[in-house]
């Protein structure tokens, strides 16, 4: 009787450890599949600084192929983030100076990830050069954004596209823009 009781206790402890192991495995899978991008893309994650030492931040493009942000290497190897459209896209694209905002913040990890040819990456590592980062393509339309920005001028306000179907968009774009200044 004593032996059966001891075996039951061992069996119960075994089941508890198996349940704990399966719970930890499920959490790990959940973390890898669901939460890892959030943790990696967090601005407090030191991995981004390490990646920035090995990868040149990728470019940000509009839907029509215009470069909205790129990295230029100055004399002496210093990198500078350049925004060709200036303030026109600053609210959406964001900035990297001081604290990151916009697409620069939301897509920081993809911009600092390099999917270049592995042979090229290895060669750059041996040369002490940085690998090119991946590019991000947005749904922003440069012509539409410039038109809205110029129409607002010095006024504070917003431009909203209601029912942006293709036909209405083309009609709207070809006609004069009416903007209500807030």
N, C-alpha and C positions, 0 to 999 in steps of 0.2 A: 504494500500500500504506500509506503514511504517513497519507493522508487517511482511510482506513477505520479505522485505529487511533485517530486523533483523534476521529472521530465516535463510536466505541464508548466512549471515555472520557467524552465529553460525555453520551452516552446513559445510561451507568452513573451519573454524577453526577445527572442529571435524575431517574432512578428512585429514587435515594437521597433526594433532596429531596421527591419525591412521597410516598415512604413515611413520611418524617418528618412531613410535613404531614398525611397521613391519620392517623398515630398521634396527633398533637396534637389533631386534630378529634375522634377517637374518645374521647380522654381528656376533652375539654371536654364532649362529650355525656354521658359517664359521670358527670362531676362535676355537671352540671346536673340530670340525672335521678335519680342515686343519692345523691350525697354532699352536695349543697347544703344540705339541711335540717339535717344534722349540723353543718356549719360555721356556718350562720346561727344555729342554736339554741345554740351554744357560749357559755357565760357569759363567756368572755374576748373575744368578738366585740364590738367597739365600736359596731357598728350598732344593737345593742339600746338603748344609751344614747341614741343619736340618735333612734331611734324613740320612746323614752319621752318625749322633749322635744316630740314632735308628736302623740302618740296617748295617750289615756287607756286604761290597761290594761283589757281586757275582763273580763267576769264569768265565774265558774266555777259551773256548775249541776250538781245531782245528776240522776240518771235520772228522778226524780219531780218535777223542776222547781224544787227549792229552791235558793236562792242560797247557795253555799258560800264565795264570796269576791267582793268588789266593791271598787271604788275610790270613796271619798268625797272631795270637794273641800272643804277647810276654808277659813275666812276667810283672805284673803291669797293664795289660789290654791294653797296647799300641798295635795298629794294624800296620802291615807292609805289603806292597804289594810286593809279590814275583813273579819273572819271571823265571821259571825253565829253559827256553831255552836261557836266557841271551840276547845277542845282535842279535841272529838269527831272532827273530820276532819283534825286537824293532821298526822298521819302520812301521809295520802294526798294532801291538798291542798297541804301544805307552807306555807312562809312566804316573803316577799320580803325581810324585814329581815335584815341581816348577809349571809347567803348564801342563795340560793334553793334550795328543795328540792321534792320531790313534783311535782304537776301544775304548780305555778308555774314550776318549772325546765324540765320536759319540754315544756311548751306555751308557753314564754315568747314565742317568735316569733309564733305565731298570736294570742296575747293582745295583742301590740303591733302587729298588722297590722290595718289598717282597710279593710274592703270596703264602707264606707258609700257612699251616692250620690256620684258624682264631683262633681256640682254643689255638694253640701253640703261636701265636702272642700275644694273651691276657695274657697267662701264662708268656711269656717272659717280657711283659710290667710290670706285677706285680712284677716279680723278679728283674727288673732293667737290664735285659740282652737284647742284640741286636738280632733282627730277621735276619735270613739268607736272603741275596739278591738273586735275580734271576740270573741265569747263561746265558751267551751269547755263541752261537755256530756259528763259522765262517766257511767259505769255504776254509780256509787255510789248506794245506796238509803238515804235519810236515816232512815227509820223503823227499818230493820234496823240501821244503824250506831248510832243512839241506844240501841236496845234492848241491843245487845252492850256498848256503852260503860257503860251504867247497871248491867248485870248484873255486869260485872267490878268495878265500884266502885273501891276503893283498891288492889285486888290487881293484881299484874303477871301478864299472861297473854295468851292469844290466843284468838280465836274463829274456828273454821274451819267452812265450810259444805261438807259432803261430798255429792256428787250433788245439786246445787242445781236439780233439775227444778221446774217450776212447782207441781205438786201437792204435792211434799214441802216446798217453800218455804212454801206457804199453810198446810199442816198444822203445820209448825214454827213459823210466825209466830203462829198462833192458840193454840198450846199454850204451856205454860210452858217457858222456855229452860233447858236443862241445860248448864252450862258447867263444864268441868274447869279449875280454877285451876292454873296451872303453877307 
